[in-house]
Structures are given as structure tokens and as C-alpha cells.
């Protein structure tokens, strides 16, 4: 289990919670799946994997979560975060939103099936 502190605005938290509820998962399980999904995309060279500029901390809320992420995935995410000059929490935030976008577009569903 990995303790992380993630930061999203109200819209981000609400979107994540709604998707977790729709999939009948806990918020932590959804974000852990997003991490595994992101790990699987790393070698594909998708521009969407590049972290955008950091958002202003104004209007954002932190939450401490405990994620069940296996060691190999965690290390790969840490290496990718380092490559992008970010911390792993920032990468996980991006991974969660990318996962939501890919679920919405059907891209993630194709891969997960």
C-alpha cells in the first residue's frame, strides 16, 4: 500500500468520485487502476502522457489516499515522474485525469477488454 497526497479542484474530485461510483469502485481503487493504465501507456509515446504545466494551488483540495499499487508499477511511475521532473503524486494526478478521459472516449475500455 502506498500513501499519497493528491490535489484536485472540486470538479476533479467530483469527476473521480462519480466515475468510481459508476464503476462500483472505491476512489482509491479507481486511482490505482489509473496508475496501472498509465504505466501501460508509457512506452507508447502518446503526447497525452506529458504532464501539463502545474495548475495554481488556489481552489484545490488535498486528500491523503492509500493506494494498492504493486512495487514494479510504483517504481516505473517514479522513474517516469523523475524523467518529467515531477513527483509521483503529480504524475498520479495526471494519470487519474487521463484515465477518466480515456474511459470517456472509449480508448481505455478497448484496452481493458
PATOR-743128 format. One record per residue (C-alpha): residue number from 1; residue in three letters; x, y, z. Coordinates in Angstrom, 3 decimals, decimal comma, m for minus. Layout:
BEGIN
migu num:NUM	residuo:ala	c1:X	c2:Y	c3:Z
...
This chain:
BEGIN
migu num:1	residuo:unk	c1:0,000	c2:0,000	c3:0,000
migu num:2	residuo:unk	c1:1,236	c2:3,474	c3:m0,870
migu num:3	residuo:unk	c1:0,164	c2:6,611	c3:0,964
migu num:4	residuo:unk	c1:m0,057	c2:9,578	c3:m1,366
migu num:5	residuo:unk	c1:m1,430	c2:13,077	c3:m1,107
migu num:6	residuo:unk	c1:m3,245	c2:14,113	c3:m4,270
migu num:7	residuo:unk	c1:m4,617	c2:17,525	c3:m5,139
migu num:8	residuo:unk	c1:m7,568	c2:18,344	c3:m7,378
migu num:9	residuo:unk	c1:m10,100	c2:21,121	c3:m7,589
migu num:10	residuo:unk	c1:m13,729	c2:20,391	c3:m6,696
migu num:11	residuo:unk	c1:m14,552	c2:19,463	c3:m10,283
migu num:12	residuo:unk	c1:m11,687	c2:16,950	c3:m10,384
migu num:13	residuo:unk	c1:m12,645	c2:15,278	c3:m7,115
migu num:14	residuo:unk	c1:m16,312	c2:15,164	c3:m8,150
migu num:15	residuo:unk	c1:m15,486	c2:13,638	c3:m11,548
migu num:16	residuo:unk	c1:m13,270	c2:10,990	c3:m9,943
migu num:17	residuo:unk	c1:m15,860	c2:10,152	c3:m7,288
migu num:18	residuo:unk	c1:m18,657	c2:9,916	c3:m9,875
migu num:19	residuo:unk	c1:m16,619	c2:7,555	c3:m12,058
migu num:20	residuo:unk	c1:m15,637	c2:5,431	c3:m9,069
migu num:21	residuo:unk	c1:m19,303	c2:5,172	c3:m8,111
migu num:22	residuo:unk	c1:m20,314	c2:4,330	c3:m11,695
migu num:23	residuo:unk	c1:m17,715	c2:1,528	c3:m11,786
migu num:24	residuo:unk	c1:m18,597	c2:0,458	c3:m8,235
migu num:25	residuo:unk	c1:m15,035	c2:1,040	c3:m7,030
migu num:26	residuo:unk	c1:m13,561	c2:2,983	c3:m4,178
migu num:27	residuo:unk	c1:m11,822	c2:6,206	c3:m5,119
migu num:28	residuo:unk	c1:m8,516	c2:4,568	c3:m4,148
migu num:29	residuo:unk	c1:m9,182	c2:1,569	c3:m6,408
migu num:30	residuo:unk	c1:m10,043	c2:3,844	c3:m9,331
migu num:31	residuo:unk	c1:m6,815	c2:5,825	c3:m8,949
migu num:32	residuo:unk	c1:m4,791	c2:2,617	c3:m8,566
migu num:33	residuo:unk	c1:m6,301	c2:1,376	c3:m11,846
migu num:34	residuo:unk	c1:m5,431	c2:4,712	c3:m13,425
migu num:35	residuo:unk	c1:m1,823	c2:4,209	c3:m12,295
migu num:36	residuo:unk	c1:m1,657	c2:0,758	c3:m13,880
migu num:37	residuo:unk	c1:m3,292	c2:2,108	c3:m17,033
migu num:38	residuo:unk	c1:m0,794	c2:4,970	c3:m17,219
migu num:39	residuo:unk	c1:2,102	c2:2,549	c3:m16,718
migu num:40	residuo:unk	c1:0,859	c2:0,539	c3:m19,694
migu num:41	residuo:unk	c1:0,829	c2:3,669	c3:m21,853
migu num:42	residuo:unk	c1:4,349	c2:4,880	c3:m21,027
migu num:43	residuo:unk	c1:6,129	c2:3,150	c3:m23,902
migu num:44	residuo:unk	c1:3,527	c2:4,133	c3:m26,495
migu num:45	residuo:unk	c1:4,853	c2:7,678	c3:m26,916
migu num:46	residuo:unk	c1:1,464	c2:9,346	c3:m26,510
migu num:47	residuo:unk	c1:1,762	c2:13,111	c3:m26,196
migu num:48	residuo:unk	c1:m1,074	c2:12,969	c3:m23,640
migu num:49	residuo:unk	c1:1,302	c2:11,324	c3:m21,154
migu num:50	residuo:unk	c1:3,350	c2:14,504	c3:m20,894
migu num:51	residuo:unk	c1:2,463	c2:16,426	c3:m17,763
migu num:52	residuo:unk	c1:0,869	c2:19,800	c3:m18,433
migu num:53	residuo:unk	c1:2,078	c2:22,873	c3:m16,551
migu num:54	residuo:unk	c1:1,176	c2:22,751	c3:m12,876
migu num:55	residuo:unk	c1:m2,177	c2:24,279	c3:m12,006
migu num:56	residuo:unk	c1:m2,461	c2:27,049	c3:m9,489
migu num:57	residuo:unk	c1:m2,974	c2:25,651	c3:m5,994
migu num:58	residuo:unk	c1:m5,819	c2:28,112	c3:m5,483
migu num:59	residuo:unk	c1:m9,182	c2:26,395	c3:m5,081
migu num:60	residuo:unk	c1:m7,656	c2:22,934	c3:m4,867
migu num:61	residuo:unk	c1:m8,041	c2:20,410	c3:m2,067
migu num:62	residuo:unk	c1:m5,589	c2:17,780	c3:m0,873
migu num:63	residuo:unk	c1:m6,584	c2:14,301	c3:0,198
migu num:64	residuo:unk	c1:m4,401	c2:11,560	c3:1,566
migu num:65	residuo:unk	c1:m5,177	c2:8,232	c3:m0,070
migu num:66	residuo:unk	c1:m3,825	c2:4,744	c3:0,378
migu num:67	residuo:unk	c1:m3,341	c2:3,033	c3:m2,978
migu num:68	residuo:unk	c1:m2,721	c2:m0,644	c3:m3,615
migu num:69	residuo:unk	c1:m0,021	c2:m0,412	c3:m6,288
migu num:70	residuo:unk	c1:2,482	c2:m3,214	c3:m6,801
migu num:71	residuo:unk	c1:6,171	c2:m2,431	c3:m6,413
migu num:72	residuo:unk	c1:7,076	c2:m2,760	c3:m10,111
migu num:73	residuo:unk	c1:4,357	c2:m0,342	c3:m11,174
migu num:74	residuo:unk	c1:5,312	c2:2,094	c3:m8,421
migu num:75	residuo:unk	c1:8,971	c2:2,096	c3:m9,474
migu num:76	residuo:unk	c1:8,085	c2:2,597	c3:m13,135
migu num:77	residuo:unk	c1:5,822	c2:5,529	c3:m12,239
migu num:78	residuo:unk	c1:8,571	c2:7,033	c3:m10,085
migu num:79	residuo:unk	c1:11,044	c2:6,772	c3:m12,981
migu num:80	residuo:unk	c1:8,558	c2:8,416	c3:m15,341
migu num:81	residuo:unk	c1:7,873	c2:11,178	c3:m12,828
migu num:82	residuo:unk	c1:11,607	c2:11,762	c3:m12,468
migu num:83	residuo:unk	c1:12,015	c2:11,822	c3:m16,262
migu num:84	residuo:unk	c1:9,360	c2:14,548	c3:m16,384
migu num:85	residuo:unk	c1:10,925	c2:16,430	c3:m13,426
migu num:86	residuo:unk	c1:7,878	c2:15,921	c3:m11,222
migu num:87	residuo:unk	c1:6,960	c2:13,986	c3:m8,121
migu num:88	residuo:unk	c1:4,991	c2:10,768	c3:m8,343
migu num:89	residuo:unk	c1:1,898	c2:12,368	c3:m6,797
migu num:90	residuo:unk	c1:1,720	c2:14,887	c3:m9,634
migu num:91	residuo:unk	c1:2,082	c2:12,050	c3:m12,121
migu num:92	residuo:unk	c1:m0,737	c2:10,150	c3:m10,389
migu num:93	residuo:unk	c1:m2,988	c2:13,199	c3:m10,588
migu num:94	residuo:unk	c1:m2,364	c2:13,385	c3:m14,322
migu num:95	residuo:unk	c1:m2,802	c2:9,619	c3:m14,674
migu num:96	residuo:unk	c1:m6,194	c2:9,788	c3:m12,947
migu num:97	residuo:unk	c1:m7,492	c2:12,528	c3:m15,252
migu num:98	residuo:unk	c1:m6,056	c2:10,849	c3:m18,353
migu num:99	residuo:unk	c1:m7,774	c2:7,617	c3:m17,306
migu num:100	residuo:unk	c1:m11,103	c2:9,448	c3:m16,956
migu num:101	residuo:unk	c1:m10,664	c2:10,990	c3:m20,400
migu num:102	residuo:unk	c1:m9,743	c2:7,653	c3:m21,967
migu num:103	residuo:unk	c1:m12,697	c2:5,922	c3:m20,296
migu num:104	residuo:unk	c1:m14,987	c2:8,645	c3:m21,639
migu num:105	residuo:unk	c1:m13,603	c2:8,338	c3:m25,178
migu num:106	residuo:unk	c1:m13,676	c2:4,533	c3:m25,150
migu num:107	residuo:unk	c1:m9,915	c2:4,241	c3:m25,543
migu num:108	residuo:unk	c1:m9,401	c2:2,732	c3:m22,082
migu num:109	residuo:unk	c1:m12,336	c2:0,366	c3:m22,470
migu num:110	residuo:unk	c1:m10,770	c2:m1,115	c3:m25,610
migu num:111	residuo:unk	c1:m7,502	c2:m1,803	c3:m23,816
migu num:112	residuo:unk	c1:m9,091	c2:m3,052	c3:m20,608
migu num:113	residuo:unk	c1:m11,273	c2:m5,528	c3:m22,517
